[in-house]
Amino acid sequence: MTQPPLTTPFRIGDVEVANRVLLAPLAGIGNWFVRLQARRHGAGLAVSEMVSSFGLHHRNERTIRELLRIHPAEHPVSIQLFGHDPGVMRSAAAVAANAGADLIDINMGCPVRKVRAAGAGAALLQRPELALRLARAAGQGSGRPVTVKLRSGLVPGDRSGFDLAVRLVEEAGAAGIAMHPRSAALQHKGRPDYALVRELVGRLAEASVPVIVSGGLDTAEAARRAYQESGAEAVMIARGALGNPWIFEQLTGRRTGPKAGRPTRAEVVDELLWTMARAEEHLGPRRAARYARKFYPWYLERLGIRGRDAAAFQRTESLDEARELLASFGKPLAIAA
Ligand SMILES: Cc1cc2nc3c(=O)[nH]c(=O)nc-3n(C[C@H](O)[C@H](O)[C@H](O)COP(=O)(O)O)c2cc1C
């Protein structure tokens, strides 16, 4: 069967997504402005960084203010929750929906020890009954379509993620599955098993629930290849989008003509300055100065600023200091609104 182009809209439950290129959930990174940036550059949907269901359930003020902040221009937006208690998941999903989430995603793939030790993330692959209850609870609490992002299994060769994905759709009404076909033990290394995603697509064809492929999509070419190899409904860009929102333009055909290649130096600088300005808006100048350090290397690398020069940005104490440093590396410097 021929696949539609990546620019073709598709649906997740009752939510229409404008194209098949999505921003993956990225812990500590995927806040409102990173998602907005992806959407500005053409992503059809962006998923939030994972948010603690317990934090929302207990109405943790900072969790709600910072992690549930949604920009009006982001919709549709998916908020990813993690947790292991269905009652808590139900109330957390309600809080997320009230904050404006169009979709709720549940994290059943995180391999980080702390998350798994609490019984969340990839640990749920071993507790399928609980995983099903969590998905149902999220749907009941939010009234929104629920998707689940998971791994293929816990160790190479284990297919517990595949089996759980099928059950989530057939028994818990999941409206979409994002599959990262590397086992949790591999963390983020190794070649993803796109053939397994293809098998899942076939298995879920009758349910007409979209399967989204994640993993190894570092470049536009890699994403196109994975889309074809997996037969998935959509691709989800993760590390390939760090400091590289242009990947969404490349994949949605918005970056054509003379701009088709790499972004210009001015574009990269502009994007970095925009990110810094949004960080300031989000966290205030002091916290933003520290937070922005995470973003510098991705953009500086593209500008050819490396080694000792790049390290100097990690020592900046204010955004203005970083802006001055950036300016010292030469023109052209555009002003970010
Ligand atoms: C820094 C970082 C943070 C991540 N945070 C999350 C997360 O919060 N939730 C989640 O489901 N996956 C998370 N992931 C996994 C990604 O969404 C994605 O599935 C994975 O990186 C594979 O895609 P890639 O090889 O194209 O990077 C994270 C990955 C990275 C590198």
The ligand as an SDF file (V2000), in Angstrom:
LIG
                    3D

 31 33  0  0  0  0  0  0  0  0999 V2000
   16.7570   14.2470   26.4440 C   0  0  0  0  0  0  0  0  0  0  0  0
   15.6410   13.2780   26.1520 C   0  0  0  0  0  0  0  0  0  0  0  0
   14.4750   13.3470   26.8870 C   0  0  0  0  0  0  0  0  0  0  0  0
   13.4280   12.4560   26.6320 C   0  0  0  0  0  0  0  0  0  0  0  0
   12.2820   12.5600   27.3470 N   0  0  0  0  0  0  0  0  0  0  0  0
   11.2160   11.7530   27.0790 C   0  0  0  0  0  0  0  0  0  0  0  0
    9.9850   11.8980   27.7730 C   0  0  0  0  0  0  0  0  0  0  0  0
    9.8050   12.7710   28.6180 O   0  0  0  0  0  0  0  0  0  0  0  0
    8.9770   11.0370   27.4460 N   0  0  0  0  0  0  0  0  0  0  0  0
    9.1160   10.0660   26.4810 C   0  0  0  0  0  0  0  0  0  0  0  0
    8.1710    9.3180   26.2130 O   0  0  0  0  0  0  0  0  0  0  0  0
   10.2790    9.9250   25.8000 N   0  0  0  0  0  0  0  0  0  0  0  0
   11.3150   10.7330   26.0780 C   0  0  0  0  0  0  0  0  0  0  0  0
   12.4780   10.6150   25.3610 N   0  0  0  0  0  0  0  0  0  0  0  0
   12.5430    9.6520   24.2540 C   0  0  0  0  0  0  0  0  0  0  0  0
   12.2450   10.3590   22.9300 C   0  0  0  0  0  0  0  0  0  0  0  0
   10.9240   10.8710   22.8910 O   0  0  0  0  0  0  0  0  0  0  0  0
   12.4570    9.4180   21.7290 C   0  0  0  0  0  0  0  0  0  0  0  0
   11.5350    8.3500   21.7940 O   0  0  0  0  0  0  0  0  0  0  0  0
   13.8720    8.8660   21.7020 C   0  0  0  0  0  0  0  0  0  0  0  0
   14.8240    9.8930   21.9090 O   0  0  0  0  0  0  0  0  0  0  0  0
   14.1660    8.1580   20.3830 C   0  0  0  0  0  0  0  0  0  0  0  0
   14.1540    9.0330   19.3140 O   0  0  0  0  0  0  0  0  0  0  0  0
   15.5260    9.5770   18.6040 P   0  0  0  0  0  0  0  0  0  0  0  0
   16.4300    8.3780   18.4760 O   0  0  0  0  0  0  0  0  0  0  0  0
   15.0380   10.1260   17.2880 O   0  0  0  0  0  0  0  0  0  0  0  0
   16.0960   10.6050   19.5210 O   0  0  0  0  0  0  0  0  0  0  0  0
   13.5490   11.4620   25.6240 C   0  0  0  0  0  0  0  0  0  0  0  0
   14.7390   11.3980   24.8980 C   0  0  0  0  0  0  0  0  0  0  0  0
   15.7770   12.2790   25.1370 C   0  0  0  0  0  0  0  0  0  0  0  0
   17.0250   12.1920   24.3120 C   0  0  0  0  0  0  0  0  0  0  0  0
  1  2  1  0
  2  3  1  0
  2 30  2  0
  3  4  2  0
  4  5  1  0
  4 28  1  0
  5  6  2  0
  6  7  1  0
  6 13  1  0
  7  8  2  0
  7  9  1  0
  9 10  1  0
 10 11  2  0
 10 12  1  0
 12 13  2  0
 13 14  1  0
 14 15  1  0
 14 28  1  0
 15 16  1  0
 16 17  1  0
 16 18  1  0
 18 19  1  0
 18 20  1  0
 20 21  1  0
 20 22  1  0
 22 23  1  0
 23 24  1  0
 24 25  2  0
 24 26  1  0
 24 27  1  0
 28 29  2  0
 29 30  1  0
 30 31  1  0
M  END
$$$$
